[in-house]
Amino acid sequence: MNQVDLEELVMGIIVNAGMARSLSMEALHAAKKGNFVEAQEKLDFARSAANEAHAVQTTLIEQDQGEGKVKMTLVLVHAQDHLMTSMLCRELVEEMIQLYKRLA
């Protein structure tokens, strides 16, 4: 895999993970206002974006095969960080929305 291909894949992780995080926060704000339908829709879109990012990550893992075939760069580490924090954000938002529902 050449550097340009790697950078495009990495940007796919960053963009989709960032979208997943943003949508998760939008879902939380909707739930805070009592709009649970909108909150669920946002979470569904967040999950879809996260799945896209995860698919790219899986592609990179498969290409690397645990042998260091994929060049480790700072931007790749950054992408992994974005993916993991967006996944955690969505999970926590889902729990918080359940609390808002109980309070409503």
Buried (B, 14 or more C-beta within 10 A) or exposed (E): EEEEEBEEBBEBBBBBBBBBBBBBBBBBBBBEEEBBEBBBBBBEBBBEBBEBBBEBBEBBEEBBEEEEEBEEEEBBEEBBEBBEBBBEBBEEBBEBBEEBEEEE
